[in-house]
Amino acid sequence: MKKLFYLIAILGAAALPKEGTAQFYFLNDSYYYTPVTFEFGATVGGMNCLTDLGGKEGIGKEFTKDLNFGNTNATVGGYFTAMYKAAVGLRLEANFGKVSAFDSVLKTVPKTDIARNRYNRNLNFQSSIREYAIMAEIHPLYLFVNYALRDQAPPKFSPYILGGIGFYSFNPQAEINGRLIDLQPLSTEGQGFKEFPDRAVYKLKQTNIPVGAGFRYDASPTVKIRGEFVYRMLSTDYLDDVSKTYIDPNLFDRNGLTDAQIFDAKLLYSQPTSGAGPGRRRGNPTNNDSYFSFNLKVGFLIGTERIRE
């Protein structure tokens, strides 16, 4: 990640005017922006996820229909952005948060509702998230307008869109009897077992595709405040360790797990109150999991110059 930081700094320095510090636009009678500016700051917000666990009444659906806002957890981070003429930027960002989901949120669902099957599954998960991302951001208001004249004040609010690629790590855990159990080493759905050659062990470090939108507010010539929503598209359905079907729990004894792991795997298989059994549906493999965040950012700008008359 240090190399990426240096790359952004080098690209920004290369784009600076070769002679002097030419102005891009005037902020007011005292300050102007140079064509290339740098912004660094901190992020706080909430992180949530959409997985096979939890949800709401009826058949499980994507995004807001099955979103449990009560599962939102805190996230923090930091970022560094190189901007060209306040219109396009390249951002390096780090975020640290947590995601979780619980079938127990469906306890009030009527017994006749299909979602009762998920409640009877009686599973839960939580996972810390460590994420590093490279994203481009575009501010449409600055793309085609010339703000170089002093009588044309730049907008204080600037909506923008962003997207890029992220690298993240996760580690799904289940809480049973007050104890957290790491789920991936248990191969809970036979991942890596010879009996299931089509079920590979999923990796705990993967890439994602972050996309989102936000707005930037110029609180002062050097302070920027942002509100932002970022959605991460994943290539795995195992963020919550649930995807396909139950297996025969006797297979845990035959595939190289330790005694402690076998005990934990069978303990996990004892959690469903009904609907479990070899070959019975455990999750929905047709939709990958995802996670997202709502963020508030406070940044400090480098590239603001005082007007010399």
N, C-alpha and C positions, 0 to 999 in steps of 0.2 A: 504493500500500500504506500510505502514511502516513495517508491519509484513513480507511482501515479501522481502523488503530491508534487514531486519535482517536475513531472511532465507538464502539469497544469501551470505551474509557475513559469517554466521556460516558454511555453506557448504564449502566455500572457505577456511576458517580457518582450518576446519577439514581435508582438503586435503593437507595442507602444511606439509612438512617433519617434522617428530617428533624430529629429531636431526639435528641441524644446518640448514643451508639454501642451500641445494644441488642445483647445477646449472642444468638448463634444456638445454639451448644452449648458446653459446657465440655470443654476438652481434658484438664485435670487441675485440681489445686487452685490452679494459678497462672495459667492462660491460658484464654481462650475465643475462639471465632471470631465475627466479625461476619457478618451475613447475606450480604454480598457480599465476596468475597475476590478477589485478583488473584495470579496465579502466572506467573512468568517463569523461563525456564531454557534449558538446552542439550541437544542430542540427538546421540548417536553410535550407529552401528549398521551393518548390512549391507544392501545393496540388490541385488536380482536381477530377472530378467525372464523372461517366457514369450513367445517369438516363434517364427518359422518355422525358425530355425537351431538346430542342435544337437539335444538331446533324447536319447532312449534307444531301445532295441530296439523293433521292431514299428511299427505305425501310430501316427503322432503323436496324442497326446491332450492334453486341457486340464489345466492345473495340475500337481499333484505327479507324475503319471506321467512327464512329460517334463522334469522340473526337473533342471537340472545345478547342484548346490550349489557345485561348484568355481568357478562363474562369479560368485560373490558378491563385490561390491566395497564399499568403505567409503562411508558417507554421514554427513554432519554437518549440523547445523542449529540453529535456535533457535525458541522459541515464547513466546507471551503469551496467557494465558487469563483470562477473567472468569468466576467461578463464583458461582452463586446457591445458598445453603444447601448447598454441597458436593454438590449433586445434579445440576444442569444447568449447562453452561458453553458459552461461545463462544470458540473458539480461533483465533488468527492464527498461522500457522506458515510457516517457510521451511526448505527442505531442499536440499542440494547433494550429488549423488552421481554414480554412473556405472553403466551397464549394458553387458553384453557377452555375446556368444554365438559359438560356433565349431562348424562342422560337423566339425572334426577330432577332437572328443571321441568320435566314433563309429568311430574307427579299429579298435577291437577287435570291432565287430559282425560276425557271420558273413556271408560273401559271399552267402548265400542269404536273408538277412533283408531285408525291404523297406526298413528304415532305411539300408541300404547306399547307396540312391539319394541320401540326404541327405549321406552321407559323400563320395560322388563329386561332389556339387554343389560342395564345397570352398569354401564361402563363410565369411566372418567379419564381425563388426561390433562396434563399440564406440561409445558415445555418452555425453557428459556430460549430466546432468540438473539443471536448475534449476527448482525448484518452489516456488510460493507457494499456500497453501491457507487456506480458511476452513472450520472444522469445528465442529459441535456435538457435545458429549459428554454422555452420560447415565450417572449412577451409581445403579443400582437400589436399593442398600442405603440410600440417603439419601432416597428419594422419599416413603416412607410412614411413616417412623419419626421420632418426636420425641426428639431428643437434648439437649433443653434442661435436663434434670435432671442434677444433679451425680453422682447414683449410677448413671447410664447412660453408660458410657464409649463413645465413638464407635469404630467399627472402624478398626484400623490398616491393614487391607487393604481396598481398595475396587475390585472389578471394574467395568469400564465398556465401553460401546460408543460408537463415534463414526462420523460420516459428514459429507460436505459437498461442496464443489466446489474444484478446484484449477486453477491456471494453470501450465503447465510449458513449457519449451523443451528441444529435443533436436537433435542433429546427427549422424546416423549416418555413421560412417567405416569404411573397410575398410583393413586393413594388407596391403600387397602388396610383396614384396621390400624389407621394412624401411621402407616409406613409407606414411603415412596419407593416404587419399584421401577427400575429402568426396563423399558419394554422391548426395545430393539434387539438386545441380546437373547431374548426368549424365543424369537421366531414364532410369535403368537399365531400366525396363520400358515405356518410351515415354510416360511421363507428360508431357502437354502437346504431344505430337507430333500433327500433323494426321491421321496414320494411325490414331491411337487416340483418337478424340474422347471416349470414355467413361473415359479415364484422366487425371484432373486431377493437376496438380502438388500434392503434399501440403505443408502448412505446417509449419514448424519450431517454431511457437508455437501451442499448442492448450490445450483444457481437458480435465480428467479428473474422475473421480468417486472420491475416496478413501473407503474404508470399512474399518473395522477394530475391534479390541478390545484391551483391555489391563487392567492393574491399577495402582493407585496405593498406595504404602506411605508412611505417615506416619513418617518417620525421626525427626522432632522437630517441635515446634510450628511451625517455619518452613521445614523442609526436606522436600520430597516426592521420592520415587523412583518412577519409572514403568517398566514393561516393556510394550511395545506392538508389535502387528503391524498394518500398514496396507497394503491392496491397492488399486491404482489401476486402475480400469476406463477404457480408452481408446476413442476413437472412430476410431482409425486402425489399419491393419495394416502401417504402414510405419515402425514404430519401428526395425526392422532393415533397412529399405529392400527388403524382399522380400515379395511378396504374390501375384502372378499368374503370368505366363508370360514366357519369353524372347522377345525380338524379333529381327528381322534386324539384325545389328550394322552393316550398311551404312546403316541409317537414321540412325545417329549423325552421318554426314557431311552429311545433308540437312536438319537441323532446327536450325541456328543455334548449335551448340556450337563453342567455340573449338578450335583444334588440340590444345591441351593436354588439354581435356576429352574430345575424341574419342579421343586416345591412351589416357587413363585408362579410358574406358568399354570400349574394345576389350580393354585389358589385363585388366579385370575379367571380361569374357566369355571370356577364355582360361583362367580358373582351373578350371572344371569339368573333371573327367577323363572324364566320360561323361554322357549324358542331356541335354545342352544342345542347343538348336536352336530356330529360330523356331516359336513356338506350343507348345513343350514346357513342361511344368509346372515352375515355379520356386519357388512357394510355395503356401500354402493361404489363399485369400481369404475363406473361410467363418468364420474366427475372428479377431477383432481381437487385436493384441498387448496386453500388460499388463506392469506392473512392480510391485514390492512391496518392503517393507522391514521388518526387525526392529529395533526401536529401544530404547535405554536412555536415559531422560531423568532429569535432576536439576533440580528446580525450587525456587524460593524464594518463599515466600508473603508477601503483603502483606494484612493484615486480621486478624492475630492480636493480641489485646489482653491486657494483664496485668490480673488481677483486683485490684481495690482494695477491701479490706475496711474 
